Amino acid sequence: MNFHYHLLINQAAGAGNGKKISEKVETLFLKNNFLYTAHRTNYPNHELEIISQLVETTLLPWSKRTETPYPLLLVIGGDGTLHQVVNQLKQLNVEIPVAYIPAGSGNDFARGVNLPKEIEQIFWHIIQTQEPQELPIIAYEEKIQERKGISVNNVGIGLDAAIVARTNHSTTKHHLNKYNLGSLSYIMSILAVLFKQKGFPILVEANGQTIGYKKAFLCTTTNHPFFGGGVAIAPMADIYKHSLDFILVERLPLYKILWLIVLLLRKKQANSKYFHHISATKLRIVSTTPQFAQADGEELGRGPYDLQFSLEKQLFWF
C-alpha cells in the first residue's frame, strides 16, 4: 500500500528539539523518495487549526482508504502536541490513525508504548507498518467545570499537577531544554513543591467500592508507567492491558518522603504503606478542596474536581 505522509511539526517542542528532529526526518523522506508534505506550527495551538483543515480537506478514516496513496498523519512534537492532536480528532469525531515521533522534553508516551530511542528506527517502523493498531487512551469528564478531554499519558491532582504548573511557568525548563536536560526541570520543580504540598481529602469510586483518603498527596490516573519526563510512578501499568491505573500517595513525614523517593527511583514504591494502587476500567475521583490538576502536562487549573474516567480507543501507527 502506498502512503502520502502528512507531517505535523511542532518546531518549538522541547525548546527547539522539534525543529532539529523534523529536519532529520525530512532528510530521510527526501533521501528515500517517500511522498510527504510538511505542516509546521507557528504559534501556540496552531496544531488545532492544522488538524481541522487536514480533516476537512485531506485526511481519511482508515476504514475509508482507497487505492490512491493513503494520507497518513505523522506528528512530530512532545506529549503536549500529541495531546492536542488526539483531543482535536476526538472533538471532530473522526477515527484517524496517528503516527508519532517524539520531540519533546518529557516524551512519556513514547516510553509508555516502548518506541525506540533512535529517531531513524522510529521512522523505519512507521514506514514498514502497513496498518494501525488500536490502543486504549484515557477519557475524562469533569462534572463541576463541565469539561471533557482525552489523555494519552495521565491525569493528576495534587503534587504532580502542582509540579506541572510550576515547571510550565519556570524559565529553568527553557534553559535546560537547550542542553537536552529537560527532565531536570521536573526534578527541580519536585524539590520546590514537594515540601509545600499539603494533604487533602479525596474520594475514589472504583470496582463497586468507595474509598476515602484523608491526606492525599499525589493522585494520578494513568494507563502506562511514566509521568514527569520518565518517572515510573506506576511500574505495574501497561497501555496494552486495556485498564486504568490509579495511584495515590498519602502525605507522609519529611524523613519518609526521602525514603519514598528512594523507593520510587528503584521502582519499589508499592512496598510503602503510603502508596496505594487501584486497577479498573472506570474510576471516579472527587476532591472538594481546591487543588491543581493536569492532563498530559497541560494545566487544568486549580479548584475542586469531580472527575470520571473511562477508556476510549485511538488508532496509532508505529
Protein Blocks (a to p, Z undefined) as FASTA:
>chain_A
ZZdddddddfkggghmlmmmmmmmmmmmmmnopacdddddfbehklmmmmmmmmmmmpcc
fklgcfbdcddddddddfklmmmmmmmmmmnopacddddddfbfnommmmmnopafblkl
mmmmmmmpcbdcdddddddddfklopadddfkbccehjklmmmmmmmmpcklmmmmmnop
mmmmmmmmmmmmmmmpccddddddeehiacddfbbfbdcddfbfbeehipafblmbcfkl
opacddddddddfklmmmmmmmmmnopmmmpmkbccdddfbdcdddfbdcdddeehiaeb
jcddddddddddddddZZ
